[in-house]
Amino acid sequence: MESAEFDLNMDTQCSLKTRVCLVGSSVENEDLKRKLTLIEGMEVLVMEIIKNSDGCIKYQHYIVNMELDYPFVSSETGAEYIQQDDLQYETVFVLQEFNGELYEKLKTYECRIISPYVINYVSASINKVNSN
């Protein structure tokens, strides 16, 4: 049986320029596109799963500060952004459903995938701050 260890040191914070890529049915979501134009950056909790040679699994958590230089790009599959050796940007894929062929392909390449709910939450947080 595999054992697991959690590293909850969340003081570690990375900053990187991020390209948001709408894929699949997210491409047609006009409300999502509008909300993305309002977001300049967001902090995202990332969980990394690390398996050592002994079979022990370690879950490492950290916060990534994502700076959005431009709101988003759109692609039916995201294939043109999957394995780019672009050291200037990290691509985050917005996917409506976390199942199916498109999800499995992005997951296989260890892409960062977020739900439109993340964008909705960040947008709502911005609106709440701006209304105060």
Solvent accessible surface area in square Angstrom, and as a share of the most:
residue,aa,sasa,rsa
1,M,244,1.09
2,E,90,0.40
3,S,70,0.45
4,A,59,0.46
5,E,95,0.43
6,F,124,0.52
7,D,40,0.21
8,L,119,0.59
9,N,83,0.42
10,M,80,0.36
11,D,132,0.69
12,T,68,0.39
13,Q,97,0.43
14,C,52,0.31
15,S,73,0.47
16,L,45,0.23
17,K,79,0.34
18,T,1,0.00
19,R,20,0.07
20,V,0,0.00
21,C,0,0.00
22,L,0,0.00
23,V,0,0.00
24,G,19,0.19
25,S,73,0.47
26,S,0,0.00
27,V,20,0.11
28,E,129,0.58
29,N,47,0.24
30,E,118,0.53
31,D,66,0.34
32,L,2,0.01
33,K,44,0.19
34,R,127,0.46
35,K,34,0.15
36,L,0,0.00
37,T,78,0.46
38,L,85,0.42
39,I,6,0.03
40,E,143,0.64
41,G,29,0.28
42,M,10,0.04
43,E,112,0.50
44,V,23,0.13
45,L,101,0.50
46,V,24,0.14
47,M,98,0.44
48,E,73,0.33
49,I,106,0.54
50,I,66,0.33
51,K,124,0.53
52,N,75,0.39
53,S,121,0.78
54,D,130,0.67
55,G,19,0.18
56,C,31,0.18
57,I,31,0.15
58,K,69,0.29
59,Y,46,0.18
60,Q,58,0.26
61,H,22,0.10
62,Y,30,0.11
63,I,40,0.20
64,V,1,0.00
65,N,50,0.26
66,M,2,0.01
67,E,73,0.33
68,L,15,0.08
69,D,75,0.39
70,Y,79,0.30
71,P,49,0.31
72,F,52,0.22
73,V,31,0.18
74,S,50,0.32
75,S,11,0.07
76,E,118,0.53
77,T,64,0.37
78,G,0,0.00
79,A,51,0.39
80,E,94,0.42
81,Y,39,0.15
82,I,24,0.12
83,Q,132,0.59
84,Q,85,0.38
85,D,138,0.72
86,D,50,0.26
87,L,183,0.91
88,Q,108,0.48
89,Y,42,0.16
90,E,55,0.25
91,T,17,0.10
92,V,0,0.00
93,F,2,0.01
94,V,0,0.00
95,L,9,0.05
96,Q,75,0.33
97,E,106,0.47
98,F,97,0.40
99,N,98,0.50
100,G,44,0.42
101,E,156,0.70
102,L,39,0.20
103,Y,37,0.14
104,E,83,0.37
105,K,82,0.35
106,L,0,0.00
107,K,104,0.44
108,T,103,0.60
109,Y,96,0.36
110,E,157,0.70
111,C,24,0.15
112,R,60,0.22
113,I,33,0.17
114,I,15,0.08
115,S,21,0.13
116,P,6,0.04
117,Y,160,0.61
118,V,48,0.28
119,I,0,0.00
120,N,52,0.27
121,Y,159,0.60
122,V,21,0.12
123,S,3,0.02
124,A,59,0.46
125,S,42,0.27
126,I,48,0.24
127,N,78,0.40
128,K,144,0.61
129,V,107,0.62
130,N,113,0.58
131,S,91,0.59
132,N,154,0.79
